[in-house]
Amino acid sequence: MKIFQIILFSSTLSFACCGFYASSDVDGQLIVVSEERILENNLIDEAIKIIEGVAPPMQGIGTLLLYADSDSPNVKANFWLGKFGVQSQQLEKAKARFLKVLEIDPEHKEALINLFNLYVNMEDYNAAAELYRKYPYLKSDSLLTKDLEESTNRLESDISVVSGPNE
């Protein structure tokens, strides 16, 4: 498997300067996507499969780190490093990755939900509430709003139980 990754990585480097190709989206607009970005995403997908599979996960983590910490950080690589950080109980590292995703793409809903849940699991209720207030555009997504409101209501009831009704 390692030889395969080296070949894919060297292929990425050799195609880095190659041109672009175009495809059309649903609206009929022309979207230009670099071959480098396509290969990068393919390598990230392979790294995720390695981590989730039976191979030593550090092989995949290394690939994700390469793209997550590059000069132009990759959203997908940072997001998955955050998810794997939660799985491995490296919560501070996971939080940093989700925050990086939101820095790059402030409308990345999955990163927001994962960060919100992470704050709840870390019992940082103030940060969870602040995050919810910071991204009001999410209220337009009814399913997401329902999930976040349920979590927020659960937090508020937990806080009132701990604090007591008169505090």
PEUR-V781403 format. One record per helix or strand. SS is the DSSP state (hx for helix, st for strand). FROM is the first residue (numbers start at 1). LEN is the number of residues. If there is no record, write none. Layout:
# PEUR-V781403
<<SS/FROM/LEN> <SS/FROM/LEN>>
This chain:
# PEUR-V781403
<<hx/2/14> <st/20/5> <st/30/5> <hx/35/18> <hx/57/12> <hx/75/13> <hx/91/14> <hx/109/13> <hx/125/10> <hx/136/5> <hx/142/22>>
